[in-house]
């Protein structure tokens, strides 16, 4: 996935681009969007917004977000702790 839009210098543009990713309807694109949280494509302080943004789009998206959270809970916690210190 091309994440150049997340590298924009304008913070408002970054937020708009991140919000747009949350609207992905294609299951594969939705999964790639969720996985961006794990590879530092998304700042740790923006991760929750992205996960919540995906989850509220539809029942299928909520299921995908929940599955992602439960599968990667340990990794997500480690990322949060790493960036908190």
C-alpha contacts under 8 A as a table, 3 or more apart, distances in Angstrom:
res1	aa1	res2	aa2	distance
1	X	32	X	7.24
2	X	5	X	7.77
3	X	6	X	5.42
3	X	7	X	7.03
3	X	41	X	6.97
4	X	7	X	5.15
4	X	8	X	7.01
5	X	8	X	5.51
5	X	13	X	7.78
5	X	14	X	6.51
5	X	17	X	6.12
6	X	14	X	5.07
6	X	17	X	6.50
6	X	18	X	6.88
6	X	41	X	7.46
6	X	42	X	7.53
7	X	14	X	7.03
8	X	11	X	7.25
8	X	13	X	6.53
8	X	14	X	5.83
9	X	13	X	7.80
9	X	14	X	7.67
10	X	13	X	5.30
10	X	14	X	6.47
11	X	14	X	5.05
11	X	15	X	6.28
12	X	15	X	5.12
12	X	16	X	6.23
13	X	16	X	5.08
13	X	17	X	6.10
14	X	17	X	5.15
14	X	18	X	6.09
15	X	18	X	5.10
15	X	19	X	6.08
16	X	19	X	5.09
16	X	20	X	6.13
17	X	20	X	5.06
17	X	21	X	6.43
18	X	21	X	5.23
18	X	22	X	6.75
18	X	50	X	6.80
19	X	22	X	5.26
19	X	23	X	7.14
19	X	50	X	6.84
19	X	53	X	6.87
20	X	23	X	5.46
20	X	24	X	7.55
21	X	24	X	5.72
21	X	30	X	7.82
21	X	33	X	6.45
22	X	30	X	7.32
22	X	33	X	7.15
22	X	50	X	6.18
22	X	51	X	7.72
22	X	53	X	5.29
22	X	54	X	4.52
22	X	57	X	7.80
23	X	53	X	7.61
23	X	54	X	6.51
23	X	57	X	6.66
24	X	27	X	7.61
24	X	29	X	6.17
24	X	30	X	5.30
24	X	54	X	7.83
25	X	29	X	7.42
25	X	30	X	6.59
25	X	61	X	7.90
26	X	29	X	5.31
26	X	30	X	6.03
27	X	30	X	4.95
27	X	31	X	6.12
28	X	31	X	5.10
28	X	32	X	6.22
29	X	32	X	4.98
29	X	33	X	6.07
30	X	33	X	5.02
30	X	34	X	6.31
30	X	54	X	7.64
30	X	61	X	7.64
30	X	64	X	7.97
31	X	34	X	5.08
31	X	35	X	6.15
31	X	64	X	7.40
32	X	35	X	5.02
32	X	36	X	6.35
33	X	36	X	5.33
33	X	37	X	7.68
34	X	37	X	5.96
34	X	38	X	7.97
34	X	50	X	7.58
34	X	51	X	6.68
34	X	54	X	7.96
34	X	65	X	7.30
34	X	68	X	7.26
35	X	38	X	5.40
35	X	39	X	7.02
36	X	39	X	5.43
36	X	40	X	6.62
36	X	41	X	5.21
36	X	42	X	6.00
37	X	40	X	6.06
37	X	41	X	6.42
37	X	42	X	5.32
37	X	43	X	7.53
37	X	44	X	7.29
37	X	47	X	5.76
38	X	41	X	7.66
38	X	75	X	7.40
38	X	76	X	7.08
38	X	79	X	7.69
39	X	42	X	7.56
40	X	43	X	6.13
40	X	44	X	7.50
42	X	46	X	6.35
42	X	47	X	6.24
43	X	46	X	5.28
43	X	47	X	6.39
44	X	47	X	5.15
44	X	48	X	7.86
44	X	79	X	7.18
44	X	80	X	6.55
44	X	83	X	6.96
45	X	48	X	7.04
46	X	49	X	5.41
46	X	50	X	6.39
47	X	50	X	5.17
47	X	51	X	6.18
48	X	51	X	5.09
48	X	52	X	5.99
49	X	52	X	5.17
49	X	53	X	5.82
50	X	53	X	4.95
50	X	54	X	6.21
51	X	54	X	5.28
51	X	55	X	6.19
51	X	65	X	6.39
52	X	55	X	4.94
52	X	56	X	6.31
52	X	65	X	7.89
53	X	56	X	5.70
53	X	57	X	6.92
54	X	57	X	5.73
54	X	61	X	5.95
54	X	62	X	6.87
54	X	65	X	6.60
55	X	58	X	6.94
55	X	59	X	7.83
55	X	61	X	5.23
55	X	62	X	3.91
55	X	63	X	7.38
55	X	64	X	7.50
55	X	65	X	5.42
55	X	66	X	7.60
56	X	59	X	7.78
56	X	61	X	7.09
56	X	62	X	6.14
57	X	61	X	5.96
57	X	62	X	7.10
58	X	61	X	5.03
58	X	62	X	6.06
59	X	62	X	5.02
59	X	63	X	6.15
60	X	63	X	5.10
60	X	64	X	6.20
61	X	64	X	4.96
61	X	65	X	6.08
62	X	65	X	5.11
62	X	66	X	6.08
63	X	66	X	5.13
63	X	67	X	6.05
64	X	67	X	5.12
64	X	68	X	6.07
65	X	68	X	5.03
65	X	69	X	6.11
66	X	69	X	5.03
66	X	70	X	6.13
67	X	70	X	5.27
67	X	71	X	5.97
68	X	71	X	5.16
68	X	72	X	5.93
68	X	73	X	7.97
69	X	72	X	5.37
69	X	73	X	5.35
69	X	76	X	7.86
70	X	73	X	5.27
72	X	75	X	5.25
72	X	76	X	6.03
73	X	76	X	5.11
73	X	77	X	6.06
74	X	77	X	5.16
74	X	78	X	6.18
75	X	78	X	5.05
75	X	79	X	6.18
76	X	79	X	5.10
76	X	80	X	6.21
77	X	80	X	5.05
77	X	81	X	6.11
78	X	81	X	5.09
78	X	82	X	5.93
79	X	82	X	5.07
79	X	83	X	6.23
80	X	83	X	5.34
80	X	84	X	6.02
81	X	84	X	4.96
81	X	85	X	6.45
82	X	85	X	5.77
